[in-house]
Amino acid sequence: MSLLEPPAEKPKKHHVLTITIAAVALVVVIALWFSFRYYPEKKAASQFFAALTAGDTAKAYALWKPSSSYTMNDFLADWGTNGYYGPVRSYRIMGAKAVRNSASISVNVAISPYAPMPSPGDAEKSMKTKVVTIWVTPADKSFSFPVPY
């Protein structure tokens, strides 16, 4: 090596490491966003169904935030112990997704008249498990039934 020769180039490993870390961080952020993007709506649905499983229909009715046309009697006809969906003794939030052409989030919930939630191997009890879709409005966490188009 002489004064006129440039020094040997060092490999730029730190650039590769920086790009790899940035790519992994981006993937983690995207995965977390997809995992938690409907968390508030799922939590609101969980609180509603927890009130139903506890037998507190007054609290569940308050969480529903009904319009004036949906009375407590209508609510009990749907969710009460002798209602269409009742009795609700256990539940499992199955998933949520945005509703096309609506401001609501669709939450799918498996409800069962048995506590705890029956395992798939228990065919007799699993047959009575229903999957219910409710809509949650993100702005005020009010609930409604899906509107057919």
N, C-alpha and C positions, 0 to 999 in steps of 0.2 A: 504494500500500500504506500502510495506516495502522496504528496500534497495535492496533486492534480486529480487524483482518483476520488470519486465520491465514496462515502462510507457505505457499507453493505446495508440494504434495507432490512429493517426488522419487520417480522410479520405483524399484521394488524389484527391480532386476535380479539382485541377489545371491541372492535366494530362488530364482529360476528356475535360476540357475547351480548352486546347491547341490543342488537336486532332480535336475537333469540329471546331475551328477557322481555322486550317490548311486545313481541308476538304472543308469548305465554300470558303476559298481563292482559292483553286484549282479549284473548280467548277466555280467561277467567272472568273478566268484566262482562262479556257477552253471556256466558253461562249463568252468572249470578243474576243478570237482568232478566233472562228468560225464567229463572227459578222463582224470583221474587216480584215480578211485575204485577201480579194480581194478589199479592199478599194482603193488602188492606181489605179487599172484598172477601177473600177466603176467611180472614179473621172475623169479619162482621157476620158471615154465615155461620161460622163456628160458635160465636156467642149466641146467635139465634137458636141454633139447634141444641146448644148446651142448656139454654133456658127451657126448651121443650122437653129434653130428657129429664130435667130436674122436676118437671111438672109445673113449672111457673109460667102458665099461659099468659098471665097479665104482663109479665116482663117480655115474653116473646112477642106479644101483640104490640107493645110499645116499641120494641126493636124493629118490628116490621114497618113502622111509620106509615100506617094505612091512610088512604084517602077517606073522605067522609062517607063514601058509598060502601066501603068494606068495613062492616060493623064487627063487633066482638063475636056476635052469633055466627056471622059468616066465617070468621077466623076459626072458631071452634068447630064448625062444620067441616073445615079443611084439616085443621091440625090438632083438634082435641082428641081425647082418648077414644071416642067413637067416631072420629072424623074420617074423611076420605084417606088421608095420609097417616093417620094415627092408629094406634099409639106409637109414639117415637120413644124408644128406650135406648137406642144407640145409633150412632151415625159415623160416617167417614166421608170427608171431603175428597172427592175423586179428581177434580180438576176445575179449571176456569179458563174462559176464553172470551175475547171481545165479540160482541154481537155486531154483525154487519148492518149498516144503516141505522144504528142505535147508539145511544150514549151509555148503554148498560153493559155489564159484564155478566156472562152466563156462568153460573156455578153449578156443577153437577155433584149431588150428594147422595150417597147410599144410606137409606134409613131402614132400621129394623125394629120390629116390635119386641126383640129379645135383647137383653143386656148380659154380657157384652156382645159385640157384633159377632154373629156366627161365622165360623171358618167355612171356606168353600167346600171342605170335606163333609160338613154337616148338611146334607142335601135337604132334609125336611125343614130345617130352620132357614136355610139360605133361600128357599123358594119364596119365603115371605118378605125377603129384603127387596125394597123398591129403590130405583134410581130416580131421583127427583131433580128437575132443573128449575132453578129460581134465578131471577135476574136481580142484580145488585146495582144500584145507581151509585157511581163513585163519588159524586158531589156530596150526598148526604147519607150514604149507606142505607138507603131505604130499599125494601124488597118488593118484588112483584112477580107475578107469574109470566111466563113467556107469552108474547103476543103472536098469534099465527098471522102469517102474511097472506 
